[in-house]
């Protein structure tokens, strides 16, 4: 669960607070239509291949939670996995959202997940 990460980038706003934003917080739905990403900036985070599962989560649950928490669209690019790493591609029109999502991804890589972090 990423619930312990919720206060790290959003001024203490967890998933519950984002629920009030309705469709604005659910930008992850844009991933189904790549043309919707036009006009957005992107940030790449290189992660060691053995840690890809920490970002994706079971059935994609972790990456979906990251999208809900930040409002960013987050995709995995595993085309470089033969070189020992993959890329997390973060899309948003808001630079602060990019910063928050990048910070959360890096924390997941370093700590191994939300459950290892203090509340």
N, C-alpha and C positions, 0 to 999 in steps of 0.2 A: 504494500500500500504506500502511496505517496502522501498520505495525509500529514505526515510529519514534515514534509517539504513545503507545505502550503504557505507557511508564513515567511519563507525565505526571500521571495522576490516581489510579492504583491502587497507589502505593507500589512501582512497578517491576513490577507484575504484568502480564505480557503475555497474549496469547491462550492460550499454552501453559498458564499457571498457571490460567486460568479453565476450561480443559478438565476439570480435576479436579472441578469443581463440578457436572458433569453437567447435569441439567435446570434447576438454579438459574440458571446463567449464560445459558441460552437462553430468557429471558423474551420474546424477540422473537416467539416462536410465539403469544403472547397476542394479537398484532395481528389474527389471523384471526378472533377472537371479541371484538368490542368490549365485550361485557358483562363480560369478564374484567378490564377496566380499572377497574371500580368499586372504590373504596377506595384508588385510587392518586392521588397528587398529579400535577400537570402543570406544566411550565415551557415558556414560549414564547420562542423566539429568532427575531427578525426578521432576515432575510437579503436582501441585494440580489438581484433576480431573475437577473442575469447569473452569480451564484455558486451557484445552486441545484444545478447539475450537480456541483459539488465535493462537496456533501454527499451527494447520491444515489449518485454514482459509476456506472460502467458496469454496467448491468443491476441496479442497486440494491446493488452490492457494498460501497460505502463505508458506507452506512447500516447494512447488515447487520453489518459489522465493528464499527461503533460500538456496536451493540446487544450484540454478543458481548463486547466489551471492558468494557462498563459494567454490563450486566444491565438496562438501561433499554429501554423500548419507544419507538421513535422513528418518528414519522410526519411526512410533509410536508403542509402545508396551502397549496395554491397558489391558493386562492380570491381572494387579493389581488394576484395577479401583474399585473393591469392597472394597479395603482397602483405597480408597480416593485419589489415585494418579495413574498416568501413567508414562511411561518412554519414553523419546525421545532418540532414539538410533542413534548416529551419526557415520558414517563410513568414513574413509579416510586413505590413506597411509601417508599423510603429517600431522605431529603433529600441525603445524601452522593452517592448515585448521580445524582440530578438535577444536583448541582453539577459532578460529574465530566463527565457527558455534555454539559452546557452549555459547560464549559471547552473540551472537545475540538471541539465544533461551531464555537465562536468561533475557535479556532486554525486550523481548516481554512479558514474564511472569510478570515482574515488572511494565512495563508501560502500558500494554494493547494493544500495537501495534504501528506501525510506525507513525500513524497519530498524536499520542500524544507527539511525540518527536520533539524538535526544529530542523529545517533544518540545 
